[in-house]
């Protein structure tokens, strides 16, 4: 794991429903005031660019999310990966959540240890750095040593697990109003997100998954996994080996060679294909902060954070792979049947709506599935990812989709889509050329 610069530590977090609602409301008032000032300037003929308004509001919102942490900050991470959803100012601000957010102060960290072990971290470990090396949405990471081993100790923020359901209830009415959606139709999708977020706060589950996936993937070359230490872990504390390596941006700053980039990209691709097709579960949080890269041995990838793992039901795996298969795009009847089974097309759709969804999905699957249909794919050409984001932009502007008041498709696809868009973005930033054909 690599060191990251720390922001000003937080001495407290809003953990109660009332406190978090008040913090959210305060941000709403500030954003509203920015809009008032923006339009007031325009009314008197003064220059007030929309980009400046977005920048002010993005900074205000990100400040609140960083302070609240937990599920709302995790959503910011997800949105940063889905760049076509956000104006540029928001995407740039939220991207910080992939690497660094303000850490907790030392006293709060010590309290977590005393609650768990009845001891301070300095009594549990031979050496413990009270300054967080990395701080993210659910917890922060400290460096420690015990019995000569370099360790990474993840400390969960207080109140995160308890706040998730209340946060979703807090944000849901706003989201439903903005998007014009009916709560009953989005309930399965919200339940899927809530379930994954709650799992991320279960450090005992993450420890088991980390051990299981490390064992299952041990034969894959150029991958590294930390060893976990149950005796040094608890409900809100997770201790593992400190892996060497750098996060993506730091690694790219060292100007790695193209062969190293390619091997790292191949390692990531093979890792995800093995998970999808053999394990039927995937590390579903592929943002850059969860991987450590090294140039040694031609390129190695350290894999962190198994808090978000999506288990894939057999019928969902069959649908997902069938929709990406080359023969599906060439057979409209097969595509129609698969989209109907997936819930994208419905028997009561009017012919015009049915034709629209069919053509939209044909265009989407052609683009998204392109890497799977070629023996080698050059992610170093940014045109592919740009086209993927442009497609998202185009779809969001389609009147038919804007008027659609209910989501379609399996809720299981939320995290599968997130996983592969995140993987594509990683490989593109890495500039890797990858053998993508199935073995």
N, C-alpha and C positions, 0 to 999 in steps of 0.2 A: 504494500500500500504506500502511496506517496503522500508527502506532506502537502497541505493546502493552507493558504493564508487565512487567518481567522478574522471575522468581523467582530464588532463590539459584542461581548457576551451578553446574553439575556439573563437577568436576575429573576425573572418570573415569566410564567406563561398564563394566558387566559384559559383556564381549564373548565370552568363551569359553563352551563348552557347560557346563563344570563351574561356572563363576562364575554363569551365568544360572540353572542348576538350583538352586544353593545359595541364590540370592536368592529364587527362587520357593518353595523349601522353607521359608525363613525366614518368608515371608509366610504360608504355610500354618500354621506353628506359632503365629504371632501371632493369626490368625483363630481357630484352635482354642482358644487361651487365652481369647479373648473369649467364645466359646461356653461354656466351663467356668465363667467368672465369672458370665455371664448366668444359667445354670441353677442355680448355687450360690446366688445371691441369691434366686431364686424358691423354692428348696428351704427357705429359712429364712423365707419370707414377705415378703422385701423387694421393693420395687417395682423392676422391671427391664424397661422397655418394649422390645418387639421392635424398634421404630423406632430406639431408641438402639443396639441391637446392630448393626442394618444400617448406621447412621451410622459406628460405630467400624470395622466391617469394610470398608466402602466406602472410608474414608480410608486404611486400611492397604493395601488392594489398589491403590488409585489411586497411592499413594506408590511402590509397587513397580513398577507399570507405567510411571510417569513416569521412574523411574530406569533401567529396562531399555530403554525406548523401543522402536523397531523394530516388529515385527509384533504383539507383544502390546499395545502402545499403540494401534496401528491398529485392532485388534479392539475396544478400548474406545471408539474413535470410532464404529465401526459400531454397537456396542450402544447408545450414547447416542442414535443416530438411531432405534433400534428400542425406543422407550420402554416398550412393553407387555411386553418380556421381563424388565425389571429392576424391583426395588423402587425407590421414589422416591429413597432416599438414594444408591443406586448411579448412577441416571440423572443426578442432580445433580452428583455427583463426576465421572463420566465425561464429562459435557458440557464440562468444562474442557479436555479433550483436543481439542475442536473449535477452541479459540482459543489456549490458552497452556499450555505445560509448562515445567519448568525447563530453561534453556538450557545449552549447553556453555560452559566457561570459555575465556578468550582463548588460553591456550597450546594447547589442543586444536584450536581453529580455525586458529591459525597452523601447526600441524603438518599439517593437511589441505592447506593451500596449499603448504607446502614439499614435501610428498609429490607434489603434482600439478604444480607449476611450478618447483620449486627456489627459490622466492622467498616472502617473507612477503606477506600481503595488502596491506600498506602499500607494497610495491614494485610489485605488480601494478596497483593502482589509485592514482589521484591522491589519493583520500580514502577511508578505510574506517573504519566505526564498529565497534569490536570487541564492543560490546554488541548482542546479538541483538534485533532489533525484534519477532520472532515466533519461537516455538519449538514444533514439533509432533512428530509421531511418527517421521518418517523423517529430517527435517532441520530446520535453523533458518535464518532469513533475516536478512541484514545489509544495511545501507544503505551504498552506495558511490558514488563519482563517478569518471568518466574522460572526458576530453575534453569536459567541460561537461555530460555526461549523468548524470542521476540513475539509479542502478542498484539492483536487488535481487539479492543474491548468496545463493543457497541452498547451504548446506553440509550434506552428509549426515553423519549420526553414524557414527563408526567401528564396523565390525563388523556393521552392520545387515544387509547382504545375506547375509553368511555365517551369521548367526544365525537366519534365517527358517525354514529347514528343521528345525534343531534345536529351535527354539521350538515349532513345530507338533508335532514328535515328543514334546516335553515335555508339552504341554497336552493332546494327543489322548487319552491313556489316561484322564485325569481326566474329560474331556468325555464320552467313550464310556461310562464307568462311571456318571456322573451321569445321562445321558440314556438309558442302557440300549440303546445302539445297537451293531450289529455293524460291525466295521471295513470289511469287504468292501463293504457296502451304501453306506457314506458315502465310499468312496475317491474317486469322481468329483467329489464336492462339495468335499472337502478339496483335491484337486488343482486345482480351479478357483480356490479362495481362495489357495492357495500360488502359483499362476502369476501372479495379479494382484498379490500382494504383492511377488514378485520383480521384476515389471515396474516397480513404483514405485521400486525402488532403481536402475534403469537410467536415469541422467540423460541419456545420449546418445539413448535412445529417447524420453524425455520432451521433449527439445529438438526432435527431428524431428516428433513429434506436435503439439507446440505450434505449430510453424511451419505444418504442414499444415492443422490445424484453423482457425488464424487466417485463412489464405488462403481456405479453403473457406467460412468464415462471414463473410467481409469485407462481403458485401452486406447482412447482417442489420442493421437499424438499432439504435442505442443500445447496441451492444456494443463493448467495448474489449479488446484483447489486447496483451500485452507483446511487444516485439521481443526475440529471443534472440540471444546473442553467442557463437558457437562458439569463437572464439579465446580467450575469457575463461572457458570452461567446460572441465570435465574429468569423469572418472568419478564423483567425489564432489562436484563443484562445478558449479553451474548459474547463469549470469548472464543477466539479462533487464532490461528497462526497469522502473523503479519507477513503478507506476501510482498515480494519485491515487485517493482514495476512502476509505470507511470500511467496516468489517465491519458485519454486520447490526445487532447490538445497539447499537453506537456510532451508527449511522445513525438508528435508531429513536429514540434519545435526543434527536435534533434535531427531533422532531415533524414529519416530512415530511407534505405535504398528501396527500389521498386520490388526486388525479390523478397525482402522482408515484409513489405506491405502486402504482397500477394500471399505469403505464407500465413500471416496473421488473418487476412480475410478468409482464406481457405479454412483455417482452424475454426473461425466463428461460423462459417457456413456449414461445415461438417457437424459441428456441435449441435446446431439447431435442427438440421435434418435428422440426426440420430434421435434427438429428443422427440421430434414430431412423429416420426414413422416407427420407431422402435419402443421408446418409453411411453409414448402417448401422453406426454406432459412436457411443458416448455417453461423455461426461465422467462417469464413474461414481462420483464422490466429491463429491456435492453438499452438503457440510456448509458451514455459514456462513463458516468461515474461508477458503474458496476463492473468495469473491466480494467485490468492492469496489464499493460503491454511492455514487452521487453524485446530487444533485438537479438539477445543471446540465442544460440542454437538455431539461428535462422528466423527466429520470431516465436515468442510464446505468449499465451493469453492466460492471465489469472482471472478466475470467475468469482465474483462476490455476490452476496445478498440473494439468498434463495427465499426471501419473504413472499415474493409474488410468483407463484408457480401455478400455471393453468393446466389442470388435468383435462384431457380431451376425450369425451365419450366416443365410442366406436362409430356411431352413426355420424357424428360431427366430423370426425377424421375422414370418413369415406366421402362425405359431401365436400369438404374443403379441398381434398386432393382431386376429386373428380371435376370440380369447377375449374381447377387450374390445368387439367390435362389438355394437351394440344387437340385431341380429337373432339373435345367438347365444343370448342369454338367453331369447328367445321360442321357440327350437327345441331341445327337449330331445335329439332325436336328433343334431343337429349338435353340441351341447355335449358329448354323450357321446363322439362320434367324435373330437372335438378333444382331450378329456381323455385318451382312450385313446392317441392319437398322442403326447401329451405325457408319457405314462408315469404319470399320476395315477391313472387307472383301469387295471386289469389284467384280462386274460381269465380268470384263475383266482380272481378275487375272489368271495367268497360274495355272494349277493343282498343281504343286509343291509348288508355292508360297502360294496358298490357303491352302494347307495341312500344311505348315509351320506355317502360322498365326493361324490356328485353333488349332494346338497342343500347340503353345506358349500361346495362350489365355486360353486354358484349364488348363495348369500348373499354370498360373498367378492367374486365378480366384479360383482355388482350394485352393491356399495359402492365397490370400487376403481375401477370403470369409470364411475362417475357423472359425473366431470368431462368425460369424453370424449363423453358422450351428450347434453350440453347446449350450446347455442350460447354461453352465457356462464355462468361459474361463479364464485360468490362465496366465495373462500377466506378472506375476512375473517370469515365465520361459523365459529367454532372447532368447531362441532358435528360437522362432517364428519371432521376429524382425530381428534376425541375418539371418534367412532363407529368409526373405523378402528382405533384402539388398543384400544377395548373389544372389537371383534371378535377381535383377537389374544388378548386376555385370555380371552374365552369359549372360543375354540378350544383354548387351552392347558389349559383345565379339562375339556375333553371326555374322558371315559374312553376312548372309541374311539381318539382320537389319542394319549393318554398311554400306551396299551398298544401302540400301533403302534411297532414296533422297526426300521423302515426308512423313510428319507425317500422322497418320491415327486416326480416331475416332473423336468424338465430342469435340469441343473446351471447352464445358461446363464441361468436365471431368477433365480439368486441376485443377480447384480449389476443385472439389469434391475429387479427388485423393489426393491432397495436404492436405485437411482437415482430411481425414481418416488415412493417413500415419502419420501425425502429432499427431492425437489422439492416435494411436497405440503406438507411441514413448513415449508420456506422460504417458500412462498407464503402459508401460514396465518399465520406469524409476521409476515410483511410486511403482511398484511391486505389483499391485492390482489383486485380483481375482474378476471377474465381472460376474453377471448374464446377459448374452447377448441374451438370447432367447427373441423373440418378445412377448410382453404382450398379 
